[in-house]
Amino acid sequence: MEEVGRAVAAAAAELAGGGPVLLLAGGGANGGDALVAARFLAGGGGEVRVLAAASRHPLTERHRERLAAFGVTVGDLTPQAVAREAQGAAALVDGLLGTGFQPPLRAELAAVVAAVNAARAGGVRVLAIDLPSGLDAASAIPPGESVQADVTLAPAGLKPALLFGEAAARAGEVRPFPLTLPPGWAAGAARAVRPDDAAVAGLLPVRRADAHKGSAGDVWIVGGSAGMVGAAALAGLGALRAGAGRVTVHSEADVPLVTPELMVRRHADLAEWLAQVGEGPRPDALALGMGLGPGATALARMVLAWGLPTVLDADALQPELAGAGHGRCVWTPHPGEAARLLGVGTGEVTRDPLGVAQTLQERFGGAVILKGGPSVLAHPGGLWVSRGGHPGMASAGMGDTLAGVVAALLGQGLSAPAAALAGVRLHARAGERAAAQHGYGLTATDVSAHLGGAWLDLTGGRGGQC
């Protein structure tokens, strides 16, 4: 509580800009955090107002008593008191409920939450401790009324409610706070970690001075049926821009020439051709499924039997392939495709992306990229949550480009988990760069054009050794 309270006080003082701070303390541990923050603010000469519920936590009452030494009077927590005390306050601290809250809100707390949101609508900045009161920490979907925060201070890990969907929107700016926990106190901590860019940069390959196209990875893109040929072409372009030495699109339809460096081979019958490949020359990695159309499941089984590093996307994401994967696969479903793979509704996927990604990995093997804002990456060692990206990337072809990027990284020797993590962040950073140039209405080709610059951004200019 002392650690968190000090951090809350600093964040509240910043939000208030030197103005008065109103702190709301619930009866549990979050209330204790708010009371400690009030003590630090008062000790620093700040103007503090505190409203608190009856204590349920053994330390909360002690912190309440210590406030008296600083001349701070603690009032009763009621909706009317919140409305009254918020007048003239510059910032409000929500210490009502924490990660242990189980919905629904009781009527009296719902009224307090409504008063908090009314104060915010009137110009008071709101800082939440752990997560905005009223949210279910484990769900991306708000269970009902909750506090709308401007900033959420998140000690000891990010919970699903702070990462996904409408719940994350209610958290405002999320500021992780590394909390020192005693041994054995990690229960309930977030299941996922969010690697920083330094960790991602360490995964990206460095080319030697004697590199050539053969050593940079031979990648096949298998897909693109009639009417869907652009998907395969976009995947091929993404693979080229992510450093593949040679990329060939194999399709049953004519694929548009998006760049002369992308090789295209048309086959009358993909299944027959794949069977003839047999033990002959094979690529270093391949991506399968983009616009592939009917018969994708059978084709995927043939390719998976080769045991090569493989990205499965779009039409290749079929529930019948459960158990057919291997450790060198990367599965790349969006929420609708994930729902189909598991036989559940899309709402169940968006409600618990972490749990769904983990289930997919356990059922299909390899690594899983559950695409979204943000994406979740599941691998045998755990869960990662991606960073960055831009809402403008919500357009057709982005997933095809990502599949090509991941395939290129697999072809350059990265493991499935490493290629998934590095590929998602590289793609996201390229989207950020594209948004800075184009503003609104991003296309997948816009993003591909910025993959090289994104690589340099992440690595600090390290592209190779001369």
C-alpha positions in Angstrom: 0.0 0.0 0.0 2.8 2.4 0.7 4.4 1.8 -2.7 1.1 2.1 -4.6 -0.1 5.0 -2.5 3.1 7.0 -3.2 2.7 6.3 -7.0 -1.0 7.3 -6.9 -0.2 10.5 -5.1 2.4 11.5 -7.7 0.0 10.7 -10.6 -2.9 12.5 -8.9 -0.8 15.6 -8.3 0.2 15.6 -12.0 -3.4 15.3 -13.1 -4.6 18.0 -10.7 -1.8 20.4 -11.8 -1.5 21.7 -8.2 -5.3 21.9 -7.7 -7.4 20.1 -5.0 -7.6 16.3 -5.1 -10.7 14.3 -4.0 -9.9 10.7 -3.1 -12.6 8.1 -2.8 -11.7 5.1 -0.6 -13.6 1.8 -0.7 -13.6 -0.7 2.2 -10.9 -3.0 0.7 -7.3 -2.8 -0.3 -7.9 -0.2 -3.0 -9.4 2.1 -0.3 -6.2 1.7 1.7 -4.1 2.7 -1.4 -6.2 5.8 -1.7 -5.8 6.7 1.9 -2.0 6.3 1.7 -2.1 8.5 -1.4 -4.1 11.1 0.6 -1.4 11.1 3.3 1.4 11.7 0.8 -0.5 14.5 -0.9 -1.3 16.2 2.4 2.3 15.8 3.6 3.4 17.5 0.4 1.2 20.5 1.1 -1.6 19.6 -1.3 -5.2 20.3 -0.7 -6.9 17.0 -0.1 -10.5 15.8 0.4 -11.3 12.2 1.3 -14.5 10.2 1.3 -14.3 6.7 2.6 -16.6 3.6 3.0 -16.6 1.5 6.1 -13.3 -0.5 6.3 -13.1 -4.2 5.5 -9.3 -4.4 5.2 -7.1 -4.7 8.3 -4.7 -1.9 7.2 -7.3 0.5 5.9 -8.4 1.7 9.3 -4.8 2.3 10.4 -4.2 4.5 7.3 -7.4 6.4 8.0 -6.2 7.1 11.5 -2.8 8.3 10.3 -4.5 10.9 8.1 -5.7 12.7 11.2 -2.2 13.7 12.0 -2.1 15.8 8.8 -5.4 17.5 9.6 -7.4 15.6 7.0 -11.0 14.8 7.9 -12.4 11.7 6.3 -16.1 12.0 5.3 -18.7 9.3 4.6 -18.8 8.0 1.0 -22.2 8.8 -0.5 -23.3 9.9 -4.0 -24.3 13.3 -2.5 -21.0 13.8 -0.8 -19.1 12.9 -4.0 -21.2 15.5 -6.0 -20.6 18.1 -3.3 -16.9 17.6 -2.7 -16.1 17.2 -6.5 -17.0 20.9 -6.9 -13.8 22.8 -7.2 -11.6 19.6 -7.3 -9.1 19.4 -10.1 -8.7 15.6 -9.9 -10.5 12.6 -8.4 -8.9 9.3 -7.3 -11.1 6.2 -7.8 -10.1 3.8 -5.0 -13.5 2.2 -4.6 -13.1 -1.3 -6.1 -10.1 -3.4 -7.2 -9.4 -6.5 -9.2 -11.3 -8.7 -6.7 -14.6 -7.1 -7.6 -17.3 -9.5 -8.8 -20.2 -7.8 -10.7 -22.9 -6.5 -10.4 -22.4 -3.2 -8.6 -24.6 -2.7 -5.5 -27.1 0.1 -6.0 -25.4 2.4 -3.6 -22.0 2.0 -5.3 -23.6 2.4 -8.7 -24.9 5.8 -7.6 -21.4 6.7 -6.4 -20.0 5.7 -9.8 -22.6 7.8 -11.5 -21.6 10.8 -9.4 -17.9 10.2 -10.3 -18.7 10.2 -14.0 -20.9 13.3 -13.6 -17.9 15.1 -12.0 -15.7 14.0 -14.9 -18.2 15.3 -17.4 -17.9 18.6 -15.5 -14.1 18.8 -16.0 -12.6 16.8 -13.1 -9.8 14.5 -14.2 -10.2 10.9 -12.9 -7.4 8.6 -11.8 -8.3 4.9 -11.2 -6.3 2.5 -9.0 -5.9 -1.0 -10.5 -8.9 -0.5 -12.8 -12.0 1.7 -13.0 -14.5 0.7 -10.4 -17.3 -1.5 -11.9 -15.1 -3.3 -14.4 -14.5 -7.0 -14.2 -10.7 -7.4 -14.3 -10.9 -10.6 -16.3 -13.3 -9.4 -19.0 -13.0 -7.1 -22.0 -16.7 -6.4 -21.8 -17.9 -4.0 -19.1 -20.6 -5.8 -17.0 -22.5 -2.6 -16.6 -22.0 0.9 -15.3 -18.3 1.7 -14.4 -16.1 4.7 -13.8 -14.7 6.3 -16.9 -11.1 7.1 -16.1 -8.6 9.5 -17.7 -5.7 7.5 -16.3 -5.5 4.1 -14.7 -2.5 3.2 -12.6 -2.0 -0.6 -12.9 0.3 -2.1 -10.2 1.7 -5.7 -10.6 0.5 -6.4 -14.2 -2.1 -5.7 -16.8 -5.4 -7.3 -16.6 -7.7 -8.1 -19.6 -10.0 -5.3 -18.8 -7.1 -2.8 -19.2 -6.1 -4.2 -22.6 -9.1 -5.1 -24.7 -12.4 -3.7 -26.0 -14.8 -1.3 -24.4 -13.4 -2.0 -20.9 -10.0 -0.8 -22.0 -11.6 2.4 -23.4 -13.0 3.1 -20.0 -9.5 2.8 -18.4 -8.2 5.8 -20.4 -4.4 5.9 -20.4 -3.0 2.8 -18.7 0.2 3.3 -16.7 1.8 0.0 -15.6 3.4 0.3 -12.2 6.0 -2.4 -11.1 5.0 -3.4 -7.7 7.3 -5.3 -5.4 5.4 -8.4 -4.2 6.4 -10.6 -1.3 7.0 -14.3 -2.2 3.7 -16.2 -2.7 1.7 -13.0 -3.3 1.6 -13.4 -7.1 -1.8 -15.1 -7.2 -4.2 -13.2 -9.4 -1.4 -11.4 -11.3 -1.9 -10.9 -15.0 -1.5 -14.0 -17.1 0.2 -12.1 -20.0 3.3 -10.0 -20.4 3.9 -7.2 -22.8 7.5 -7.3 -24.2 9.1 -3.9 -24.9 10.7 -2.9 -28.2 14.2 -3.8 -26.9 13.1 -7.4 -26.4 11.6 -7.5 -29.9 14.7 -5.9 -31.5 16.8 -8.7 -30.0 14.8 -11.2 -32.0 15.2 -9.6 -35.4 18.0 -11.2 -37.6 21.1 -9.3 -38.6 22.5 -9.9 -42.0 26.2 -10.6 -42.5 28.2 -8.9 -45.2 28.3 -12.1 -47.2 24.5 -12.6 -47.2 22.7 -13.6 -50.4 19.1 -14.2 -51.4 19.5 -17.9 -50.7 20.6 -17.3 -47.1 17.8 -14.7 -46.5 15.0 -17.3 -46.8 13.0 -18.8 -49.7 9.2 -18.2 -48.9 6.2 -19.6 -50.6 2.7 -18.0 -50.5 0.0 -20.5 -51.3 -3.4 -19.0 -51.9 -5.4 -16.6 -54.1 -8.4 -18.3 -55.7 -10.4 -16.5 -58.3 -11.7 -13.2 -57.0 -9.3 -13.3 -54.0 -5.9 -13.1 -55.7 -5.1 -9.8 -54.0 -4.8 -11.5 -50.6 -1.9 -13.7 -51.8 -0.2 -10.8 -53.5 -0.4 -8.7 -50.4 1.1 -11.6 -48.3 3.9 -11.9 -50.9 4.6 -8.1 -50.7 4.7 -8.3 -46.9 7.2 -11.1 -47.0 9.5 -9.2 -49.4 9.4 -6.1 -47.3 10.2 -8.1 -44.2 13.4 -9.3 -45.7 12.7 -12.6 -47.4 15.4 -13.3 -50.0 13.0 -14.9 -52.5 9.1 -15.0 -52.5 6.9 -17.0 -54.8 3.1 -17.0 -54.9 1.6 -20.3 -55.9 -2.1 -20.0 -57.0 -4.8 -21.4 -59.2 -5.6 -17.9 -60.5 -3.8 -15.1 -62.1 -2.2 -13.0 -59.4 -1.7 -9.3 -60.0 1.8 -8.0 -60.4 2.2 -5.8 -57.3 6.0 -5.6 -57.7 8.3 -7.2 -60.3 10.4 -8.9 -57.5 7.4 -11.1 -56.5 7.5 -14.3 -58.5 4.2 -15.9 -59.4 3.4 -19.4 -60.5 -0.1 -20.5 -61.6 -1.1 -24.1 -61.1 -4.2 -25.8 -62.7 -4.6 -27.9 -59.5 -2.8 -26.9 -56.3 -3.5 -30.2 -54.6 -1.9 -32.1 -57.5 1.1 -29.8 -57.6 1.7 -30.1 -53.8 1.5 -33.8 -54.1 4.1 -33.8 -56.8 6.4 -31.6 -54.8 7.0 -34.7 -52.7 10.6 -34.9 -51.6 11.7 -32.2 -54.0 12.9 -28.7 -53.3 10.9 -27.0 -50.7 11.0 -23.5 -49.2 12.4 -22.4 -45.9 9.0 -21.2 -44.9 5.5 -20.7 -46.3 2.2 -19.0 -45.7 -1.0 -20.8 -46.6 -4.7 -19.8 -46.8 -5.0 -16.2 -48.0 -7.9 -16.3 -50.4 -7.3 -20.0 -50.9 -11.0 -21.0 -51.1 -12.6 -24.5 -51.0 -10.3 -27.4 -50.3 -8.1 -25.4 -48.0 -8.3 -28.0 -45.2 -6.9 -30.8 -47.4 -4.2 -28.6 -48.7 -3.2 -27.5 -45.2 -2.9 -31.1 -44.1 -0.6 -31.8 -47.0 1.6 -28.8 -46.2 1.7 -29.5 -42.4 2.9 -33.0 -43.1 6.1 -31.5 -44.4 7.0 -30.1 -41.0 8.2 -26.8 -42.4 7.8 -23.4 -40.7 4.3 -22.5 -41.8 1.9 -19.6 -41.3 -1.8 -20.6 -41.5 -4.2 -17.8 -42.2 -7.7 -17.2 -43.4 -9.1 -20.2 -45.3 -6.5 -22.5 -43.8 -7.9 -21.9 -40.3 -10.2 -24.8 -40.0 -11.3 -26.7 -36.8 -10.6 -30.0 -38.5 -6.9 -29.2 -38.2 -6.8 -29.4 -34.4 -4.0 -31.7 -33.5 -2.4 -31.5 -37.0 -0.1 -28.7 -36.2 3.5 -28.8 -34.9 5.9 -26.5 -33.1 6.9 -24.6 -36.2 3.4 -23.4 -37.1 1.9 -19.9 -36.5 -1.9 -19.7 -36.6 -3.2 -16.2 -37.3 -7.0 -15.9 -36.6 -9.0 -12.8 -36.2 -11.9 -13.1 -33.6 -14.4 -14.4 -36.1 -12.0 -17.1 -37.3 -11.0 -17.9 -33.7 -14.7 -18.4 -32.9 -15.0 -20.8 -35.8 -12.0 -22.8 -34.7 -13.4 -23.3 -31.2 -17.1 -23.5 -32.1 -18.1 -20.6 -29.9 -19.6 -17.1 -30.5 -17.4 -14.2 -31.4 -18.5 -12.4 -28.3 -16.9 -15.1 -26.2 -13.6 -14.5 -28.0 -13.7 -10.7 -27.5 -14.7 -11.1 -23.9 -11.6 -13.2 -22.9 -8.9 -12.9 -25.6 -6.2 -14.2 -23.3 -8.1 -17.4 -22.4 -9.1 -18.0 -26.0 -5.6 -17.5 -27.4 -4.3 -20.0 -24.8 -7.0 -22.5 -25.6 -6.2 -22.2 -29.3 -2.5 -22.8 -28.8 -3.2 -25.9 -26.6 -5.6 -27.3 -29.2 -3.7 -26.4 -32.4 0.0 -26.3 -31.3 2.8 -24.0 -32.4 2.2 -20.3 -31.8 -1.1 -18.4 -32.1 -1.6 -14.8 -33.1 -5.1 -13.8 -32.1 -5.4 -10.6 -34.1 -7.0 -7.5 -32.5 -6.3 -4.2 -30.9 -4.1 -5.3 -29.3 -3.2 -8.8 -30.6 -2.5 -11.7 -28.2 0.3 -14.1 -28.9 0.1 -17.6 -27.3 3.0 -19.9 -27.3 4.0 -23.0 -25.2 5.7 -20.8 -22.7 2.9 -18.4 -22.0 1.1 -15.3 -23.4 2.3 -12.0 -24.8 0.2 -8.9 -25.6 1.4 -6.8 -28.5 2.2 -3.1 -28.4 1.4 -0.3 -30.8 -0.4 -0.2 -34.1 -3.1 2.2 -35.3 -6.9 2.1 -35.7 -6.4 3.0 -39.3 -5.1 -0.5 -39.8 -8.7 -1.8 -39.6 -9.0 -2.4 -43.4 -8.9 -5.4 -45.7 -5.6 -7.0 -46.4 -3.8 -6.1 -43.2 -3.9 -9.7 -42.0 -2.6 -11.0 -45.3 0.4 -8.6 -45.0 1.0 -9.8 -41.5 1.0 -13.4 -42.6 3.7 -12.6 -45.2 5.8 -10.8 -42.6 5.7 -13.7 -40.2 6.5 -16.2 -42.9 9.6 -14.0 -43.9 10.8 -14.1 -40.3 10.3 -17.9 -40.1 12.3 -18.2 -43.4 15.1 -16.2 -41.8 15.5 -18.7 -39.0 13.2 -17.4 -36.2 11.2 -19.8 -34.1 7.5 -19.7 -34.3 7.0 -17.7 -31.1 9.8 -15.3 -32.0 8.5 -14.8 -35.5 5.0 -14.2 -34.2 6.1 -11.6 -31.6 8.6 -9.8 -33.9 6.2 -9.9 -36.9 3.3 -8.4 -35.0 5.3 -5.6 -33.6 7.0 -4.9 -36.9 3.7 -4.8 -38.6 2.2 -2.5 -35.9 5.1 -0.1 -36.1 4.8 0.1 -39.9 1.1 0.9 -39.4 2.1 3.7 -37.0 4.5 5.1 -39.6 1.9 4.8 -42.4 -0.6 6.6 -40.3 1.8 9.5 -39.7 2.2 9.9 -43.4 -1.3 9.2 -44.7 -3.5 10.1 -41.7 -6.8 8.3 -42.4 -7.7 5.4 -44.8 -4.7 3.2 -44.5 -4.2 0.4 -47.0 -2.2 -2.8 -46.6 0.3 -1.6 -49.2 0.8 1.6 -47.3 1.9 -0.5 -44.3 4.1 -2.8 -46.4 5.9 0.3 -47.7 6.9 1.2 -44.1 8.1 -2.2 -42.9 11.8 -1.3 -43.7 11.6 1.9 -41.7 9.8 0.1 -38.9 12.7 -2.4 -38.8 15.2 0.5 -38.4 13.0 2.1 -35.7 13.0 -1.1 -33.6 16.6 -1.9 -34.0 18.0 1.7 -33.8 19.3 1.5 -37.4 20.7 -2.0 -37.2 19.9 -3.6 -40.5 23.0 -5.6 -41.2 26.8 -6.0 -40.8 29.2 -4.6 -43.4 
